Amino acid sequence: MSQDTEHVKCLIIGSGPAGYTAAIYAARADLKPVLYTGMLAGGQLTQTTDVENFPGYPSGIMGPEMMEDFRKQAERFGTDIRFGYVSSVDFSSLPHKVVVDEVKTILADTVIISTGASAKWLGLESEQKYNGFGVSACAVCDGFFFRGQDIAIVGAGDTAAEEATYLAKLCRKVYMLVRRDEFRASKAMVTRVLNTPNIEVIYNTETKEILGNEQGVNGVAIINNQTQEEKVLDVTGFFVAIGHHPNTDIFKGLIDMDETGYILTKPGTTQTNIEGVFCCGDAQDNVYRQAVTAAGTGCMAALDAERYLADKEAEEMIAHS
């Protein structure tokens, strides 16, 4: 086998809570996992500040620090963690062929996809400037920090409606900024929003700028796209709920996905439609999208991969007996 080709039992693609948890379980099962981090080692949590809802951290923890703990634990059990990105895959035969950084070929008996998803942003410079300091793309993760405060949320779909009603339970006032003159959300979700007294829906509205200082967000400049009237809302939080994009483009056409790009897994498992390929975390979860659920499915993926390899081994022994 050439120097640029390597055979592994278990290849993990991605390094968020799902990937690292899969690595911990796979390593303890002696699958000798090799994990490639992707371009954002540690995943979305490395871009967040306080994480207060992950069990086992009673005082909370910073996202990057938490991911460092996950990485150290995976390494402790023998995971080979490498910085690099997967540039192409071939799932047409076993072992699966995965090319890393366009130069190295990995032949993997099992592949665990844990590439996560990325929040869609408006594209404002101020959005990134205050990300983690008043700007968030996850109401369930960060709503707690805005208890009793006034906040704004942008979006018009089911997710935005759900997050607005969630925030309304915690916040004094929720301004919901809708770009058109109607929601995209289902009737049931719209009814729920309109019947929540502390949600004010502002239609035909776009965000011009998120305002703030060294303490964080203190306002948002908005414009009515029909009348061009501009005004500033006094808010301390700004939530973006315009959707997520799963980081699965490289697998398109090779594996079953839904119309958005989330990889489909068999109910109750992490198995994909491809033998020996498993998927966990936000790459297959468009509902919960939490660190703790990602970690849970990472555990499932490693156990599924271990059982798959054990079954294959048993089949070969029977075949040769």
Buried (B, 14 or more C-beta within 10 A) or exposed (E): EEEEEBEBBBBBBBBBBBBBBBBBBBBBBEBEBBBBBBEBBBBBBBBBBBBEBBEEBEEEBBBBEBBBEBBEBBBEBBBBBBEBBBEEBEBEEBBBBBBBEEEBBBBBBBBBBBBBBBBBEBEBEBBBBBBBBBBBBBBBBBBEBBEEBBBBBBBBBBBBBBBBBBBBEBBEBBBBBBBEEEBBBEEEBBEBBEEBEEBBBBBBBEBBBBBBEEEBBBBBBBBBBEEEEEEEBEBBBBBBBBBBEBBBEBBEEBBEBEEEBBBBBEEEBBBBBBEBBBBBBBBBBBEEBBBBBBBBBBBBBBBBBBEBBEEBEEEEEEEEE
